[in-house]
Amino acid sequence: MDFILPPELDRWQRRVRQFVQEELQPHDAEVEATARVPEAALAGLRRLGLFGTHTPAAYGGLGLSMLGSCLAVEEIAKAHVAFYYLCGVNVHIGSKPLELAGSEALKRRWLPELASGRMIAAFALTEPEAGSDAARLGTTARRDGAGHYVLNGRKTYITNAPQAGVLTVFATVDPTLGARGITSFLVEAGTPGLTVGRPIEMAAGRGSSHAEVVLEDCRVPAGNRLGEEGTGFALAMRCLDAGRTHWGAYCVGAAQRLLDLAVARASARETFGRALREHQGIEWMLADMAAAIHATRLVAYEAAWRYDCGDGSAATLAAARSKLLGADMVHRIADQTLQIFGGAGYSKDEPIERIWRETRVVRILDGTSEMMRRIVARELFREADRRNARL
Ligand SMILES: Cc1cc2nc3c(=O)[nH]c(=O)nc-3n(C[C@H](O)[C@H](O)[C@H](O)COP(=O)(O)OP(=O)(O)OC[C@H]3O[C@@H](n4cnc5c(N)ncnc54)[C@H](O)[C@@H]3O)c2cc1C
């Protein structure tokens, strides 16, 4: 086992790190104040290919491994979360349904647009009455002759819906079939019957958008179906594996940024005649933070590696484990960093309170931490049952 990154990935991560420091972080305060991502930052994200890190090169992406993609995400996470909501979410749940299940014609038409960042995609699974229990979604897809489906329903919390050029909409062709009735469709913005509804203001993430999506007799060509009827739920879960693997890496990057800020503050600030970091209570807190980030980084890289190995169930488990541990870890690190900063950490003069709010969401989106525990426990029990059966 080798814990050293291959030179090309190491170079890639350094390049993204430099870009984030020079071209994204300087805009953090502006994004928070204005709730807008400046065009210059967007242009930089596009220039580096960060809208298509994991999209195959044949469709205009960088074609990186999942590890390479996660290394970029780890760096993007050191800037305002609005940047990640735009490019990162586009890379995984935005583009993945099309990449994994779209027809060749659909992939050729849309993936280059998405990978270049000229267009953004959204993933519309959650509904007001179906979040964690997504298999119970109520949006319906009715066949309208041979050539079309008609979609009706309402989605909520859909990231990037207002800007999206295309949306993957999950709907059921037969509610009595449960998960086996769920089917996914690529719906173009502007299709009659598709409207972006109420924008939803979140606790954090100014500059990003999340909204309701309403489908009222929305006619979609049958050629826009992604995969066969009834395969949409499995497709959603495969896309979420990629999303969770990326969010695990996001947690590591955001936590590292916090630790760097905490160390700088504890070195510069004096209390009781000594640097803060010379007080053992603070020194130990910093050491625990560094150790936790290191452990979680290894788990995140392992999840990326498992994804690259292509073993579906091992990748699902590793992604859930990484997101579960990362979400808890980063929120704890944010809280500890805020504590080390004292009043300054709680004030809006410093970025700490913003990152503290931003990182809270990882325990909720792309599957809550309780759902991640269900996946981890499912594997735990399967293994125990296999062992018992052998006895
Ligand atoms: C900022 C943000 C962006 C999002 N972006 C998208 C997006 O782009 N596309 C999309 O489709 N969705 C998106 N979502 C929705 C997100 O995926 C859901 O919020 C999430 O899956 C949880 O669903 P819910 O909010 O309906 O909570 P519920 O399902 O109502 O759950 C409420 C609480 O109960 C817990 N719970 C539920 N069932 C159980 C159980 N069996 N055992 C133990 N605990 C349980 C949950 O873990 C949670 O803590 C986004 C959400 C947020 C906040």
The ligand as a Gaussian input file, in Angstrom:
#p B3LYP/6-31G(d) Opt

LIG

0 1
 C      -28.945000      22.707000       0.725000
 C      -29.685000      21.501000       0.228000
 C      -29.548000      21.124000      -1.103000
 C      -30.251000      20.029000      -1.604000
 N      -30.150000      19.720000      -2.930000
 C      -30.908000      18.719000      -3.454000
 C      -30.889000      18.443000      -4.852000
 O      -30.153000      19.071000      -5.618000
 N      -31.699000      17.456000      -5.321000
 C      -32.520000      16.736000      -4.511000
 O      -33.224000      15.872000      -5.002000
 N      -32.570000      16.980000      -3.163000
 C      -31.785000      17.957000      -2.627000
 N      -31.835000      18.223000      -1.274000
 C      -32.738000      17.462000      -0.435000
 C      -32.033000      16.486000       0.512000
 O      -31.473000      15.430000      -0.212000
 C      -33.059000      16.046000       1.562000
 O      -33.296000      17.164000       2.387000
 C      -32.591000      14.857000       2.379000
 O      -32.525000      13.699000       1.588000
 C      -33.495000      14.596000       3.584000
 O      -34.838000      14.567000       3.239000
 P      -35.899000      15.448000       4.061000
 O      -35.353000      16.825000       4.146000
 O      -37.218000      15.271000       3.431000
 O      -35.885000      14.854000       5.513000
 P      -36.825000      13.600000       6.074000
 O      -36.721000      12.493000       5.126000
 O      -38.164000      14.159000       6.390000
 O      -36.068000      13.258000       7.388000
 C      -36.128000      14.096000       8.550000
 C      -35.161000      13.568000       9.592000
 O      -35.555000      12.260000       9.981000
 C      -34.479000      11.361000       9.782000
 N      -35.020000      10.056000       9.369000
 C      -35.871000       9.812000       8.351000
 N      -36.128000       8.504000       8.274000
 C      -35.417000       7.897000       9.259000
 C      -35.222000       6.551000       9.685000
 N      -35.818000       5.529000       9.047000
 N      -34.410000       6.316000      10.728000
 C      -33.782000       7.330000      11.366000
 N      -33.900000       8.624000      10.996000
 C      -34.705000       8.895000       9.962000
 C      -33.639000      11.983000       8.695000
 O      -32.297000      11.490000       8.715000
 C      -33.731000      13.443000       9.056000
 O      -32.821000      13.751000      10.073000
 C      -31.107000      19.299000      -0.751000
 C      -31.232000      19.678000       0.597000
 C      -30.534000      20.760000       1.085000
 C      -30.702000      21.158000       2.525000

